[in-house]
Amino acid sequence: MSFYDLNIGSLVLTVSKAEGHEHRIRPIAARAAAILAERLEGFCAEAPGLSGSRNVIGVSASPVHVDLATMTDADAAASIAHAWLEAVALKLR
């Protein structure tokens, strides 16, 4: 049995040009964090050689273009979570 303990100090999401969609930002960010947690669990379980404690500081994800006028909240959250996961995975490898 494997056990992974992940402590995320903060997730920062910078949003621009979201006029008219401000009310959607919090639910999208919350869903993106939940998706990240789910995917990180799977990543850690499947990553060969990834064991023991890790301390990852200062992870920065690439910018993600999310068009709130055409995307659903679920699609926007998935895009954000994907970028976050890729950034963390690069540090863990």
C-alpha positions in Angstrom: 0.0 0.0 0.0 1.3 3.4 -0.9 0.6 6.6 0.9 1.2 10.1 -0.4 0.8 13.2 1.7 0.5 16.4 -0.3 0.3 19.8 1.3 -0.3 22.7 -1.0 0.4 26.0 0.7 -1.4 28.0 -1.9 -2.7 27.9 -5.5 -2.6 31.2 -7.2 -4.8 31.8 -10.2 -4.4 35.1 -12.1 -7.5 36.0 -14.2 -7.7 38.7 -16.8 -10.5 39.8 -19.2 -13.2 37.9 -17.3 -15.8 40.8 -17.4 -19.3 39.4 -17.1 -18.0 36.0 -15.9 -16.6 37.0 -12.4 -19.2 34.8 -10.7 -17.8 31.7 -12.4 -14.2 32.1 -11.2 -14.5 30.7 -7.7 -16.4 27.5 -8.8 -13.9 27.0 -11.6 -10.9 27.4 -9.3 -12.4 25.0 -6.7 -13.1 22.4 -9.4 -9.6 22.8 -10.8 -8.1 22.2 -7.4 -10.3 19.1 -6.9 -9.3 17.7 -10.4 -5.6 18.4 -9.6 -5.9 16.4 -6.3 -7.5 13.5 -8.2 -4.9 13.5 -11.0 -1.9 13.9 -8.6 -3.0 10.9 -6.7 -3.1 8.9 -9.9 0.3 10.4 -11.0 2.0 9.5 -7.8 0.6 6.0 -7.8 1.8 5.3 -11.3 5.1 7.1 -11.3 8.0 4.6 -11.3 10.5 5.4 -8.6 8.5 8.1 -7.0 8.6 7.3 -3.3 9.5 8.9 -0.1 9.1 12.5 1.0 9.4 15.3 -1.5 9.4 19.0 -0.9 8.5 21.0 -4.0 8.7 24.8 -3.7 7.9 27.5 -6.2 6.0 25.6 -8.9 4.8 27.9 -11.7 2.4 26.7 -14.4 2.4 27.9 -17.9 -0.4 30.4 -18.7 -3.7 28.8 -19.8 -6.0 30.5 -22.2 -9.5 30.0 -21.1 -12.3 31.6 -23.1 -15.1 31.9 -20.6 -17.5 33.1 -23.3 -17.3 29.7 -25.1 -16.1 27.2 -22.5 -18.0 25.4 -19.8 -16.9 25.6 -16.2 -15.9 22.0 -16.3 -13.7 22.5 -19.4 -12.1 25.6 -18.0 -11.3 23.8 -14.7 -9.9 20.8 -16.6 -7.6 23.1 -18.6 -6.3 24.8 -15.5 -5.9 21.6 -13.6 -3.9 20.1 -16.5 -1.5 23.0 -16.4 -1.0 22.8 -12.7 -0.4 19.0 -12.9 2.1 19.4 -15.6 4.0 22.0 -13.5 4.1 19.8 -10.4 4.9 16.6 -12.4 8.0 18.3 -13.9 9.3 19.1 -10.4 8.6 15.5 -9.2 10.4 13.8 -12.0 
